[in-house]
């Protein structure tokens, strides 16, 4: 029997926007609060906005915790600071061991229930360029083994290249240019899995960057993305690192693609030109 160990991870996510000219107002939604799952529990979370303002909290359609705020006075800087303490669990099931068959994914009840996670989106667009990979996946004994093979192919074929893409880069762009960051690796994996009739969703959160970090050591990190595929249950897979999702991953939420789970999005009244400074630090507490 496998022993399940837990980690406690402290996360500080600080973002500062400095605008070229004072803004008259802005309205934003933040998605940086970790959610609770059977394998993760948020022990504490607090959020500070400067200039000070009221924060309204709710859960969106996908169950992600959202903090909404408005600043309706002139300002030239915006600071968003989030602190979280999360307990995560090891021993997550590996997708390659999922028992569901290809025929099981073709059941009308499955296609109906997960139709949102089977449909192409603007970022996970359809492309004939995926067909060869889809055919190779269908040769695998089970969808779970096929996903493991897909993630290994993406890891070997796509170069991790910060700055080579932007938030609107599509999966087919990544397939053609063979470069991107974690968001792009995930969009490509989702597009191919959906073309292979595997329900899947975009997951966003944080990754503790060291396999076995020292207790109390503060390390630099960043927001991270991975996939969750439905194979009779939801299985997490990280195509950027070709690894299963386990105790080092801290989940914030999920959606059909990045646009459903962007850490910050909103509208501003004024000149949108700005510089942005982001710092994410993580510390393994236990």
BELNOR-V222914 format. One line per field, one symbol per residue. psi: psi as a letter, one per 20 degrees, with the letter a starting at -180 (. if undefined). burial: I if it has 24 or more other ideal C-beta (glycine too) atoms within 12 Angstrom, else O. A space follows every 50 residues. Layout:
psi->???
burial->???
This chain:
psi->pppoqqqpppppoppppoqhqpqhrqpqppmjoqrprijppohqpqpppp qqrqppprpahjjqppppqpolqpqiqppooppqoqprqakqqphijpiq rhhhiiphhghghkhhjiqqahhmqqpiiihgggghgiiqhqhghhgggg hhgghhhpponpiirahjprhhgghgikqaahghggggggggghhjkopq qppqcqppipgnqqpippqpbrqqqaqpqolhrpppqnhhilqqpbiipo pgarahahhikphpqaqqnaoipqqpppppqqpoh.
burial->OOOOOOIIIIIIIIIOIOIOOOIOOIOIIIIIIIIIIOIIOIOOIOIIIO OOIOIOOOOIOIOIIIIIIIIOOOIIIIIIIIIIIIIIIOOIIIIIOIOI OIOOIOOOOIOOOIOIIIOIIOIIIIIOOIOOIIOOIIOIOIIIIIIIII IIIIOOIIOIOOOOIOOOIIIIIIIOOOOIIIIIIIIIIIIIIIIIIIII IIIIIIIIIOOOIOOOOOIOIIIIIIIIIIIOOIIIIIIIIIIIIIIIII IIIIIIIIOIIIIIOIOIOOOOOOOOOOOIIIIIIO
